[in-house]
């Protein structure tokens, strides 16, 4: 797919949309309009599956993604330009121009602007603008026959042929000393941390040692703040969050051959290794420390927080304190299918092993015995440590689309390029060429 040079504003499905309830009696219902959900919708539409609906409270694609990139002032992706929701790895590169890519080692990374433009073109080309209904999935049920129904916040009960759970709902991981302060106006956790709210000339304390903490630190410094960055361990420097060998058979074959889900869960943890940041970010932090704009406190934890008028006094485990205007907690989140409310009926009526929060799924990424597919990091026990990344979303989408077509999902989990990656757009181009002739 060649991305058009123009962009359009994402359309919202409204109550007046005549197709709003089209998945009540069949088709595919995708819960979540993030990159995982978009990858599934894209591959399904590429193979001619038109009967699909997406539930997302925002009513648009990638709403939280775009918010996070703006809040952290992220200028380019960490993933290479061949990782995105389209099944053809080279689709984004085909439409890239000058200034759309940033060179990092041997890889080209798309700028945030180029990626957003590509997504807009992708959604328009596959006519997915109105696929998203502005509603939240509030309940997922199974009847005695195993049929699934989903109740939305719009009070509509949908009974699709299959459900794809793409929410990747995570519980914020907050250090113990900060848990009582998460609602304080001077404290922001996870996506609530926003460099656009940097106090001019103020003091910001950031807790975390991964790429999000690094983005927030550099963004706040660029806006004139002095930053204290507190990390419980030494900063880990990696180009990517998982080594590229996890994209090929060298690592994936022994992973798939391991019968014990608990061991596979440990393999995922070892491969990802917690938060990390790329080399360029560490160089930026070092320069900021040299300039006096950053205090880097590695192998330290927050032990206490006390109010000081309109500010906070934060104590660390080395008996030092910092008086700051705001605290941003960038310590990640935990996904747990054993507590996710949307998985409650699945756990009760179709039990499956859950290892470290991740459920054991069948080769089609279905919760065994149901027509509920899980994508994103929740598919980690099958897809491995990159399940929650853009490339993992594509792999999951290919498996699900193959299942819908009645094909072997495991055989579909491979790279596909050219016209075979998206027959629908190839047919559109062929039709346009014929009409033009």
C-alpha positions as CSV (number, residue, x, y, z in Angstrom):
1,X,0.0,0.0,0.0
2,X,1.4,3.4,-1.0
3,X,0.4,6.0,1.6
4,X,-1.2,9.1,0.1
5,X,0.6,12.4,0.7
6,X,-2.5,14.0,2.3
7,X,-4.1,13.2,5.6
8,X,-7.7,13.4,6.8
9,X,-9.2,13.8,10.2
10,X,-10.4,10.5,11.7
11,X,-14.1,10.0,11.5
12,X,-16.2,9.1,14.5
13,X,-19.1,6.7,14.3
14,X,-22.2,8.4,15.8
15,X,-25.5,7.1,17.1
16,X,-27.0,7.9,13.7
17,X,-24.6,5.4,11.9
18,X,-26.9,2.8,10.3
19,X,-24.2,0.2,10.6
20,X,-23.7,0.7,14.3
21,X,-25.1,-2.6,15.4
22,X,-23.9,-4.7,12.4
23,X,-22.0,-7.2,14.5
24,X,-24.9,-8.2,16.7
25,X,-25.6,-11.4,14.8
26,X,-22.2,-12.3,13.4
27,X,-18.9,-11.0,12.2
28,X,-15.9,-9.9,14.3
29,X,-16.1,-7.6,17.3
30,X,-12.7,-6.1,18.3
31,X,-12.5,-4.6,21.8
32,X,-9.9,-1.9,21.8
33,X,-8.9,0.6,19.0
34,X,-5.2,0.6,19.7
35,X,-2.4,-0.7,17.4
36,X,-3.2,-4.3,18.3
37,X,-6.9,-3.9,17.4
38,X,-6.0,-1.9,14.2
39,X,-3.6,-4.7,13.1
40,X,-6.4,-7.3,13.4
41,X,-9.0,-5.0,11.6
42,X,-6.4,-4.3,8.8
43,X,-5.5,-7.9,8.1
44,X,-9.2,-9.0,8.2
45,X,-10.2,-6.2,5.8
46,X,-7.2,-7.0,3.6
47,X,-8.7,-10.5,3.1
48,X,-12.2,-9.3,2.4
49,X,-13.7,-9.5,5.8
50,X,-16.1,-6.5,6.0
51,X,-18.3,-7.5,8.9
52,X,-16.4,-6.1,11.8
53,X,-16.9,-3.5,14.5
54,X,-14.5,-2.0,17.0
55,X,-15.4,-0.8,20.5
56,X,-13.3,2.0,21.9
57,X,-14.4,4.8,24.3
58,X,-12.7,7.4,22.1
59,X,-14.5,6.5,18.9
60,X,-11.3,6.8,16.9
61,X,-8.2,4.7,16.2
62,X,-5.0,4.9,18.3
63,X,-6.4,7.6,20.6
64,X,-4.2,6.5,23.6
65,X,-1.2,5.9,21.4
66,X,-1.4,9.5,20.0
67,X,-2.0,10.9,23.5
68,X,1.1,9.1,24.9
69,X,3.3,10.2,22.1
70,X,2.3,13.9,22.6
71,X,2.5,13.7,26.4
72,X,6.0,12.3,26.3
73,X,7.1,14.4,23.3
74,X,8.2,11.3,21.4
75,X,9.7,12.4,18.0
76,X,10.2,8.9,16.5
77,X,9.4,5.3,17.2
78,X,11.8,2.8,18.8
79,X,10.6,0.1,16.4
80,X,12.0,-0.1,12.8
81,X,9.9,1.2,9.9
82,X,9.0,-2.4,8.9
83,X,7.0,-2.8,12.1
84,X,3.4,-1.5,11.9
85,X,-0.2,-2.7,11.6
86,X,-0.1,-3.4,7.9
87,X,0.6,-7.0,6.9
88,X,3.3,-5.9,4.3
89,X,6.4,-4.9,6.3
90,X,7.4,-2.5,3.5
91,X,4.1,-0.7,3.3
92,X,5.3,2.3,5.4
93,X,8.6,2.6,3.6
94,X,6.9,2.7,0.2
95,X,5.3,6.0,1.1
96,X,8.1,7.5,3.1
97,X,9.8,10.7,1.9
98,X,12.6,13.0,3.0
99,X,12.7,13.5,6.8
100,X,10.3,10.6,7.5
101,X,12.9,8.3,8.8
102,X,15.6,8.4,11.5
103,X,18.7,6.3,11.1
104,X,19.6,4.2,14.2
105,X,22.3,1.6,13.7
106,X,21.3,-0.5,10.7
107,X,17.6,0.4,11.0
108,X,15.3,3.2,9.9
109,X,12.9,4.4,12.5
110,X,9.8,6.3,11.4
111,X,9.1,9.7,12.8
112,X,6.0,10.2,14.8
113,X,4.5,12.4,12.1
114,X,5.3,9.9,9.3
115,X,3.8,7.0,11.3
116,X,0.6,9.0,12.1
117,X,0.3,9.9,8.4
118,X,0.7,6.2,7.4
119,X,-2.0,5.2,9.9
120,X,-4.4,7.8,8.5
121,X,-3.8,6.6,5.0
122,X,-4.2,2.9,6.0
123,X,-7.5,3.5,7.7
124,X,-8.8,5.5,4.8
125,X,-7.6,3.0,2.1
126,X,-9.3,0.1,3.9
127,X,-12.4,2.2,4.7
128,X,-12.0,1.7,8.5
129,X,-12.8,5.3,9.5
130,X,-16.3,4.4,10.8
131,X,-15.5,1.0,12.1
132,X,-14.9,2.3,15.6
133,X,-18.0,2.7,17.9
134,X,-17.5,5.2,20.8
135,X,-18.3,2.8,23.6
136,X,-16.6,0.7,26.2
137,X,-17.0,-3.0,26.5
138,X,-18.4,-3.3,30.1
139,X,-19.2,-7.1,30.1
140,X,-18.3,-10.2,28.2
141,X,-20.4,-13.3,28.7
142,X,-20.5,-16.9,27.5
143,X,-23.7,-18.9,27.3
144,X,-23.8,-22.7,28.0
145,X,-23.1,-23.4,24.3
146,X,-20.0,-21.3,24.4
147,X,-21.5,-18.4,22.3
148,X,-20.1,-15.0,23.3
149,X,-21.9,-11.8,24.0
150,X,-20.6,-8.4,24.8
151,X,-22.5,-5.6,26.5
152,X,-21.3,-2.1,25.7
153,X,-21.5,1.1,27.7
154,X,-24.1,2.1,25.0
155,X,-26.4,-0.6,26.5
156,X,-26.2,-2.6,23.2
157,X,-25.7,-6.4,23.6
158,X,-23.6,-7.7,20.7
159,X,-23.4,-11.3,19.7
160,X,-20.7,-11.6,17.2
161,X,-19.3,-14.8,15.7
162,X,-16.0,-14.0,17.4
163,X,-14.4,-11.4,19.7
164,X,-10.9,-10.1,19.7
165,X,-9.9,-8.7,23.1
166,X,-7.3,-6.0,22.3
167,X,-7.5,-3.8,25.3
168,X,-4.2,-4.9,26.9
169,X,-5.6,-3.5,30.2
170,X,-2.8,-3.0,32.6
171,X,-2.7,-2.1,36.3
172,X,-0.2,0.6,37.0
173,X,2.9,-0.6,39.0
174,X,3.5,2.1,41.6
175,X,6.3,2.1,44.2
176,X,5.0,1.5,47.7
177,X,5.9,4.9,49.1
178,X,3.9,6.6,46.3
179,X,0.7,4.6,46.4
180,X,-1.0,6.8,48.9
181,X,-0.2,9.9,46.7
182,X,-1.4,8.8,43.3
183,X,-4.4,11.2,43.5
184,X,-2.4,14.1,44.7
185,X,-2.5,17.1,42.2
186,X,1.3,17.1,42.2
187,X,1.6,13.4,41.3
188,X,1.0,11.8,37.9
189,X,1.1,8.1,37.1
190,X,1.6,6.4,33.8
191,X,-0.1,8.2,30.9
192,X,-1.2,11.0,33.1
193,X,2.5,12.3,33.2
194,X,2.6,14.9,30.5
195,X,5.6,17.1,29.5
196,X,3.1,19.7,28.3
197,X,2.4,20.3,32.0
198,X,6.0,20.9,33.0
199,X,6.2,23.7,35.6
200,X,8.2,26.5,34.0
201,X,11.6,26.7,35.7
202,X,10.3,24.1,38.3
203,X,11.6,20.9,39.8
204,X,10.4,17.6,38.5
205,X,11.1,14.2,40.0
206,X,10.6,11.2,37.7
207,X,10.5,7.6,39.0
208,X,11.5,4.9,36.5
209,X,14.4,3.7,34.4
210,X,12.8,2.8,31.0
211,X,12.2,4.7,27.8
212,X,9.1,6.5,29.1
213,X,11.0,7.9,32.0
214,X,13.7,9.0,29.6
215,X,11.3,10.7,27.3
216,X,9.6,12.5,30.2
217,X,13.0,13.6,31.6
218,X,14.3,15.0,28.3
219,X,10.9,16.6,27.5
220,X,10.8,18.4,30.9
221,X,14.4,19.6,30.6
222,X,13.7,21.0,27.1
223,X,10.9,23.0,28.7
224,X,13.2,24.6,31.3
225,X,12.7,22.3,34.3
226,X,15.4,20.7,36.5
227,X,14.8,17.0,36.7
228,X,15.7,14.3,39.3
229,X,15.5,10.8,37.7
230,X,15.2,8.0,40.3
231,X,15.8,4.4,39.0
232,X,15.8,1.4,41.3
233,X,18.6,-0.2,39.2
234,X,21.3,1.0,36.8
235,X,19.9,2.2,33.5
236,X,19.8,-0.6,31.0
237,X,20.8,0.5,27.5
238,X,19.4,-1.4,24.5
239,X,18.5,-0.4,21.0
240,X,15.2,-2.3,21.2
241,X,13.3,-3.6,24.3
242,X,13.8,-7.2,23.1
243,X,16.7,-8.6,21.1
244,X,16.0,-9.0,17.4
245,X,16.8,-12.7,17.5
246,X,13.3,-13.1,19.2
247,X,11.8,-12.4,15.7
248,X,13.2,-15.6,14.2
249,X,13.3,-19.3,14.7
250,X,16.5,-19.4,16.7
251,X,14.6,-18.2,19.8
252,X,11.0,-18.8,18.9
253,X,11.3,-22.6,18.2
254,X,12.6,-23.6,21.6
255,X,10.2,-21.2,23.2
256,X,7.2,-22.8,21.4
257,X,8.6,-26.3,22.2
258,X,8.6,-25.6,26.0
259,X,5.4,-27.3,27.4
260,X,5.5,-25.5,30.8
261,X,3.7,-22.1,30.6
262,X,5.4,-21.0,33.8
263,X,8.8,-21.6,32.1
264,X,7.7,-19.7,29.0
265,X,6.6,-16.8,31.2
266,X,10.1,-16.7,32.8
267,X,11.6,-16.8,29.3
268,X,9.6,-13.7,28.4
269,X,10.7,-11.9,31.6
270,X,14.3,-12.7,30.9
271,X,14.1,-11.6,27.3
272,X,12.5,-8.3,28.1
273,X,14.5,-7.7,31.3
274,X,12.4,-4.8,32.6
275,X,12.6,-1.2,31.4
276,X,15.4,-0.1,29.1
277,X,16.3,2.9,26.8
278,X,18.2,3.3,23.6
279,X,21.8,4.7,23.3
280,X,20.7,8.1,22.0
281,X,18.5,8.7,25.0
282,X,21.3,7.8,27.5
283,X,23.6,10.2,25.7
284,X,21.0,13.0,26.0
285,X,20.6,12.3,29.7
286,X,24.3,12.4,30.2
287,X,24.6,15.7,28.5
288,X,21.7,17.1,30.6
289,X,23.5,15.9,33.7
290,X,26.7,17.6,32.6
291,X,24.8,20.8,32.0
292,X,23.3,20.7,35.5
293,X,19.7,20.1,34.3
294,X,19.5,16.5,35.5
295,X,20.3,14.7,38.7
296,X,20.5,10.9,37.9
297,X,19.9,8.8,41.0
298,X,20.5,5.1,40.0
299,X,19.9,2.2,42.3
300,X,17.7,4.3,44.6
301,X,14.1,4.0,45.7
302,X,11.6,6.5,47.1
303,X,10.9,5.9,50.8
304,X,8.6,8.7,51.8
305,X,6.6,11.7,50.5
306,X,5.6,14.7,52.6
307,X,3.7,17.9,51.5
308,X,5.5,21.2,51.6
309,X,3.0,23.9,50.9
310,X,2.3,23.6,47.2
311,X,5.2,21.3,46.7
312,X,6.3,17.8,47.8
313,X,9.4,16.6,49.7
314,X,10.5,13.2,48.4
315,X,12.9,11.1,50.5
316,X,15.1,8.4,49.0
317,X,16.7,5.3,50.6
318,X,20.1,7.0,50.9
319,X,18.6,9.6,53.4
320,X,18.6,12.4,50.9
321,X,15.5,14.5,50.0
322,X,14.4,16.5,47.1
323,X,11.7,19.2,47.2
324,X,9.9,19.2,43.9
325,X,6.9,20.8,42.2
326,X,5.7,17.5,40.6
327,X,6.3,13.8,40.7
328,X,5.9,11.6,37.5
329,X,5.7,7.9,38.0
330,X,6.9,6.0,34.9
331,X,7.3,2.5,36.3
332,X,5.1,0.6,33.8
333,X,2.1,-1.6,34.3
334,X,1.1,-5.3,34.8
335,X,-1.3,-7.2,32.6
336,X,-3.2,-9.9,34.5
337,X,-5.9,-12.0,32.9
338,X,-6.7,-13.5,36.3
339,X,-8.1,-10.2,37.4
340,X,-9.3,-8.6,34.2
341,X,-13.1,-8.2,34.5
342,X,-13.6,-8.9,30.8
343,X,-12.0,-12.3,31.3
344,X,-14.2,-13.2,34.3
345,X,-16.7,-15.4,32.4
346,X,-13.8,-17.0,30.5
347,X,-12.0,-17.9,33.7
348,X,-15.2,-19.4,35.2
349,X,-16.6,-21.3,32.3
350,X,-13.5,-22.2,30.3
351,X,-10.5,-22.4,32.7
352,X,-7.1,-22.3,31.2
353,X,-3.6,-22.0,32.9
354,X,-2.5,-18.5,33.6
355,X,1.2,-17.9,34.2
356,X,2.3,-14.6,35.6
357,X,-0.9,-13.0,34.3
358,X,-0.8,-14.5,30.8
359,X,-3.3,-17.1,29.7
360,X,-2.5,-20.2,27.8
361,X,-4.2,-19.8,24.4
362,X,-4.7,-22.1,21.4
363,X,-2.8,-21.6,18.1
364,X,-5.5,-19.2,16.9
365,X,-4.9,-17.1,20.0
366,X,-8.3,-18.2,21.3
367,X,-9.1,-18.7,24.9
368,X,-9.5,-22.5,24.7
369,X,-13.1,-23.6,24.1
370,X,-14.3,-20.2,23.1
371,X,-14.4,-17.8,20.1
372,X,-12.6,-15.1,22.1
373,X,-9.1,-14.2,20.7
374,X,-6.6,-12.3,22.8
375,X,-3.9,-10.1,21.2
376,X,-1.1,-7.9,22.4
377,X,1.0,-8.8,25.4
378,X,-1.8,-11.2,26.5
379,X,-0.7,-13.5,23.7
380,X,2.8,-13.7,25.0
381,X,2.8,-17.4,26.0
382,X,2.2,-18.3,22.4
383,X,3.9,-15.5,20.5
384,X,6.8,-14.8,22.8
385,X,8.3,-11.6,24.3
386,X,7.5,-9.4,21.3
387,X,3.7,-10.2,21.5
388,X,3.0,-6.7,22.9
389,X,5.1,-4.9,20.2
390,X,4.0,-3.7,16.7
391,X,5.5,-6.8,15.1
392,X,3.7,-9.0,17.6
393,X,0.4,-7.3,16.8
394,X,0.9,-8.2,13.1
395,X,1.7,-11.8,13.8
396,X,-1.4,-12.1,16.0
397,X,-3.6,-10.5,13.3
398,X,-2.3,-12.9,10.6
399,X,-3.2,-15.9,12.8
400,X,-6.7,-14.6,13.5
401,X,-7.4,-13.8,9.9
402,X,-6.2,-17.2,8.8
403,X,-8.6,-18.8,11.3
404,X,-11.5,-16.8,10.0
405,X,-10.6,-18.0,6.5
406,X,-10.5,-21.6,7.7
407,X,-6.7,-21.9,7.3
408,X,-3.9,-23.0,9.6
409,X,-3.1,-20.1,12.0
410,X,0.4,-21.3,12.7
411,X,1.3,-21.4,9.0
412,X,0.0,-17.8,8.6
413,X,2.4,-16.6,11.2
414,X,5.1,-15.5,8.7
415,X,6.2,-12.5,6.7
416,X,4.1,-11.7,3.6
417,X,5.0,-9.0,1.1
418,X,3.6,-7.5,-2.1
419,X,0.1,-8.1,-3.4
420,X,-0.3,-11.3,-1.3
421,X,0.0,-9.3,1.9
422,X,-3.2,-7.4,1.3
423,X,-5.3,-8.8,-1.6
424,X,-8.0,-6.2,-1.1
425,X,-5.8,-3.2,-1.9
426,X,-4.1,-5.1,-4.7
427,X,-7.5,-5.6,-6.2
428,X,-8.3,-1.9,-5.8
429,X,-5.1,-0.9,-7.6
430,X,-5.8,-3.4,-10.4
431,X,-9.3,-2.1,-10.8
432,X,-8.1,1.5,-10.9
433,X,-5.5,0.6,-13.5
434,X,-8.1,-1.1,-15.7
435,X,-10.4,1.8,-15.5
436,X,-7.6,4.2,-16.3
437,X,-6.7,2.2,-19.4
